[in-house]
Amino acid sequence: MVDINWKAQISNQQLGKESNISLVFTLIRYYGAITRAEIAHKTGLSPTTISYLTEKLLACGLVSETGNVERVTVGRKPILLRVNPDGGVIASVEFLVDGFNCALYDLTINEIIDRYVRLDDFAEIGITVAQTLENQLAKNQIPINRLLGISIGIPGVIDYATNKVIRSTVMPISTELPFIEPIRACFPNCLISVGNESGFCAYAEKVSGSYETVNHLIYLDINVGVGAGIIIDNRIFTGSSGIASEIGHTTININGIKCKCGNSGCLETLVSVPAIKGRIIAGLVNGRKSIMKDMVHGDLNGIDLPVLAKAYRQRDELAVEIVHETADFLAAGINNVINLFDPQIIVLGGPLRLLGDSFLARIYTRVKGVSLNPGADLNLRYAMVNDQAVHLGGVHYALDHVIDFAHCMEFIC
C-alpha cells in the first residue's frame, strides 16, 4: 500500500478538530485497521486531538475498536480502530436509458441492495428515486439519518452549478428537469454527489483496479455512446462547465457522419457499438460475404459485438476489416487524449474488450506510431472493474471527496 502524505491534508480552518474528522475517518478507512498513535504519527496531529476525534467517531458509531496490537514490550497494548460497516450507508443511483439502478452500500463498500427501476416517464425520475431510496431503507431497517450520502451517475453533460443535465445523447432527460430537488427534499441532511457516470467508472478503476499509485488516469467508456472519465491529481476533472470529459464528441473526420450532438465526424459516430454495428450491416447489405450473416441466420438485427468478436477470431475478412478500422479510429481519438492530458494510464471500458488483445495491440501500435514522445511509456489496458463500476466509483468518490463526517455527525449522534 502506498503511503499518502496525510499531513498535507490537515485543515487550516479555525475549527481544526471538527474539520479534521473526515481526514481521520478516511485514514482509518484507507488502512483498514490502525491505532491512535499511528494516526497521530501520520497526520502530525497531537495525541490529544486524535483522541478527541476518534472518540467522537466512536460515539457516533462510525468506527469501532476491534482488538489489540501484539507487541513485545511491556505495557498496555494499543487498540486498533476500524470503520464500522453498520455505522452508515451510502446510496448510489445510476441513470440508464430506460430507468435507473439504485444500490445501498455500507461504510466498507459492501453492497446491501441493488435494484433496477424501469421508467416510462423521465419527468418523474427524481420523485421515483427518492421513493425507492425511502422504501429500501425501510425494508432493510436502516434509519434515515444513517444515509450519509447519495451518489448519482448520469450518462450526459452536467451543469455542476445547478446539478442539471445539459445534454444526454443516451437518455431522454430534459435539461430543465429538476430531478435533484425531490431527492434533496426527502433527504435534506444528506450530501448528494452528481457526476458523469464515466467519471465514476474512472474512479472505480483508480481505487479498485490496482492503480492506487496512479494520479492521472483516463477511462474511455465505449458502448452505446462514447464517454470518458478523467482523473487528475486523484480527483474527477469536469472542466469549467462540465464538458471536459466529452471525448466522444471530439472530431475525427470533419466530413464524417452527422452526430446526434449536431457535429460531424465525432469519435462516437465511428467507434460506438451502434456505429460498429451500422458498418457491419452496411457491408452485408452491399453484398460483402461474411460468416456473420450466417451466424445470425440472415437477421441483421442480430448483429452485435459477440458476433463480431467470434467472426474476428475466425479471421473473417469483413470482421477483420471492421475491427482494424475501429482500432484505427480509436487510436486517433486516444492520441488526441494523450496530447491534451498526458495521462499515466488509459483504460478502455465497455464491450470492445471482447475483441481481445490483438485489438488493443493494434491501437497501441497506431498510437505509438504518431506519438510526440515515442520513447514514453503508453499504458493502455482494458478495464478491470466491469460490474457495478458506476456504483463502486460513485460510493468511493463520495467517501473520499464529498462526505463531510463533521456534518454527518450533527444528525447521527
N, C-alpha and C positions, 0 to 999 in steps of 0.2 A: 504494500500500500504506500502511495506517495504521500509524504508529509506536507501539509498545507501550512502556509505562513499565517497562522491564526492571529498572531499579534497584530498583523497589518489590518485585520478586520474589526478590531476593537473600536467601538463607537467613541466619538469625541464629544457627544452630546453631554449636557449637564446631568441629565438623569442617567448616568452611566450604568448603574446597576440594573435598572429596568431595561434599558435598550440593549444590553449585552446578554439578556436571557436567551434571545434567539440564537446568538452565536454559541453559547454554551450548549443549548439543545442540539444544534447542528453538529457540534464537535462530538457529543455523546453518540449521536446517530451515525456519524462517519466512522467512528472506531468500534462501534458495537458494544464494547464494554471498556470502561475507563474509570480510574479513581479520581477523586477530587484533587489530589496532589498533582497528578498528571495534567489535569485540566489547567490548574494554576501555572504549571511549568510551560505548557504550550501556548497559553494566552498572555502570560505575563501579568495577569490579574492577581491580586493578593489572595491568600488563602481565606481571609475573612470574607472578601467579596464572593469568591467561588462558593463558600459555604452558604452564604445568603441566597445566591442564585439557585443553587441546586436544591436547597430546602424548599424554595418556592415551587420549583418544578416537581418535587416530590409531593408537596402538599396538594397540588392540582392534579396529581395522578399522571403527569406526562412522562415521568421517568420513575424507575424503581431501583431499589437496591437488590442485588442478585447474588451476593456472596462475597467471599474474601479472597484477596490475592495471596497466594502462597509465598512466604518469604523465609529466608534463613536466619534473619536477625531476630532478636527478642523484641517484645512489644506488641502493641495492638496491630492486628492485620488490617491493611487498608480495605475498604469496602468498594466493590465495583458498582458502577451505575450503568444502567441500560435504559433504552427507550421502552416505555410501557406500551405494547401494541394496542391495549384496550383504552389508552388514555384519550383517544380521539379518532376521528375518521376524516378522510379526505374524499370528496366526490370528484369523479371525472366524467365529463359528458363529451361525447364525440358526435358532432353533427354529420349526418350522412345524406345521400341523395334522396332517400325516401323516409327519413326519420332520424333517430339518434340512438346511440348506445349510452347507457348510464351505469356507472360502476361505483362501488364504495370500496375503499382500501383502509386498512388500519395503519398505524403510525410506523410499522415496519414493512410497509408496502406489500402486505398480504391481501389478496382480493377477498372481499366479503360477499359481494354480489356483483353480477354483471347482467344487465337486462337490455334487450333491444325493444324499442318502441317505434312502431310504424306511424307515419303521419300522412294524412291526405291534405291537410291544410297547414302550411308552414306559418300562417299568421298566429297560430295557437302554440308555437313551439316553446315560448318562454313559460306560459302557464302550465303546459304539459310537463316540461322538465321539472318545474317546482313541485307539482303534484306527485310526480314519480319519485322524486327525492323524499318528500314527506312520507309517502307510502312505504318506501323501502327502509327508511329509518325506523318507522313504527313497527314494521314487520320483523326487523332484526333487533328490536327493543333497544335502540340507540337513542339516548336523549338528544333533542335537537341542539342543545348547547355544546354537544360534543362534535358537531360538524364544524371543523376548523377552517375548511377551505373548499372551494369548488373550482375546478379547472375545466374550461370549455374550449375544445379544439374544433376549429372551423376550417373547411376547405375553401378559403376565399381571402380576399384582401380586407383587412380590418382597420378601421379608424380607431386607434388606441385611445384617443382623447375622449371619444364618445362611446366606445365599445359597440359600434355598429358596423355591419358588413358593407363595405364599399361596393364590392363586386364579387360574384362567385360564378365561375363557368361550370360548376358541378352541381350545385343545389339551388332550388328555386326559392331564394330568400330575398325579400325586399330590402333595399338599402335603408328604408325608413323604419323597418321593423324594430320596435324597442324590445327585443327579446330578453334583455338582461333585467329590465325593471321588475317584471313579475317574480323573478328569482330573488332579486335583492329584497323585494318587499316581503317575501316569505322567510328569508334568512338574513335579516338586517345586520346581524353581528358577524356574519361570515365573510371572509375575504375571498373575492372572486377574481380569478385569473383567466382572461380571454386571450387566445392566441391562435395563430395559424397552425393547423394540425401537423404540417411538415416540420415546423419548429419544434413541436413536442416530440415528433419522431426522431429528430436530430438529437434532442437531449436524452432520449431513451438510449440511443446508441452511445452517447457520451458516458452515461452513468452505468449502463448495463452491458455494453459491448466490449469491455476490456480496453477502453480508451480513456481511462481516468487521467493519464498524463497528457492528453491532447487538449490544448486550449482553443484551437481553431479547427473546426470541423464543418463540412458542408454535406448535407443529406439531400440527395435528389430523389424525390418521390414520384415515380413514373407509373401511372396507372391510367384511369380514365382521363385525367389531366396530367400536367407536369408541374409539380411544385418543388419547393426547396426549403430546407431549414438551415439557417446559418448560425453557427456558434462562434462568437468572437469573445476571447477572454472569459470563457466559461458561461457567457450569457447569450440568450437568444437575441440576435440582431434583427430589428424590424425597419430601421431607417427612420426618417423624419415623419413620414406619413403612412407607414405600414406596407409599402410595396417593395421593400428591399429583397424579399425572398421570391418574387415572381419571375424566376429564371425561365419558366416555361413560356413566358411571353417576351423573351428576347428574340430578336430577328436573326434567323439563319439564312433566309433567302428572301430578298425584298420583292421578288417577283413570284413568290410562292402562293400557296393556298391561303384563302381568307380564313382568319381565325375567328372564333366566337368573341374574342375581345375587341375585334374591329381592325386589328393589324393584319399584315400579310406575312406569311413565311415564318411564323413563330415556331420555336422548338417544339411546342406542344402539337402542332399540326404535322410533325414529322416522326416523333418517337413515342407519342402516347399510344396506349393499347388500341383505341379506335382507329388511329391513323395507320398503325401497322396492319390491322385487320382490313382497312379500306384498300391498302396497296395490294394485299394478297388477293382480295376479291376482284379488284380491277384487272390483275394479271390473269386470273382464271376466266373472267368474262371475255377478255381479249384473246382467249384461245391458248394461253400458256398451259403446257402439260405439267401436272404435278400430282403426286400421291396424296396431297392434302384434300383434293376433291373426292377421291375415293374414301379417304378416312372419315369424311362427314357424309358419305353416301349421297353426294350431289347437293346436299342442303348447305349452301354457302353461309347461311346464318350460323351454322355450327362451327365456323372457323374461329379459333381462339388461340391464345398463347401456348397451351399444352399441345395443340395440333401442330403449330409451327415448330415448337421445340422438338417434337418427335420426328417431323419431316427433316428438320435441320440435322439431327443426329444421323439420319439415314442418307445425308448428303443430297437430298432432293434439290434440283437445280434452282427452282423458283424460291424455295425456302432459304437456301444459302444466299441467294441474291438479296432477298428481303432483309435477312439478318445482317449481312455485311453493310447494306445501305443504312440500316438503322444504327449500327455501330458507328459509322462514319458521321452521320448527322449528330449523334450524341457526343462524339468526340469533339466536334466543332463547338457544341454548347459547353462542354466541360472545359475546353481550352479558354473560352471566354471567362468562365468562372475562376479559373486559376489566375488569369491575368488581372482580374479585378480584386480577388480576395486573398490569393496565395495561401490556401488552407494547408494544414498538416495532413489531412486525410479527406478523401471524398468517398461517400458511402452511397451505393445505389440501392434504393428500396423499391419494392413492387414486384410484379410477376416476371419481369425481364430476367430475373435470376434463373428462371427455367432454361434459359439459353446457354447456361453453363460457363465454364472457364474460358473457352475459346472466344466467346463473345466479349468477355471482359479483356482478354488478351489483345483482341483487335483494337478495342478502344484505347488501350494502353499504348500500343504501337503508334496509332494515329496521333494521339496527343503528344507523345514524346517526339514525334517527327516534326512538330511545329512549335515546340516549346521554346520560349525565350531563354530558358536556362536548362539546356539538355542534360546537364550534369546533376540537376536537382532531383531528389527522390520524388517519385509520383506514387503516392499511396492510394490506390483505387481498389475498393472492396465492395462486395455485396453486403447488405445489411445483415447483422447478426440477430437483431430483435425484430421479429416479424409479427407475431401475435401480440395484440394489446399494446402496440408501440405508442399510440396516441395517449392511452390511459397511463401507461408507465411513465412516459416522459412528462406528461402534464402533472402527475402527482409528485414526482421527484422535483420538478421545477418549482411547484408551489411550496414544497417543504424547504427547498434550498434558497429560494429568492423572494417568495411572495409573503408567506405566512409570518406574521409578527407575533411571537408567542407571548410577549408582554400584553399585546392587545387581546389575544385569545383568553389569557388567564383572568381578565376582567369579568369574563362571562362564564367560565367553567369552574372557578374556585368558589 
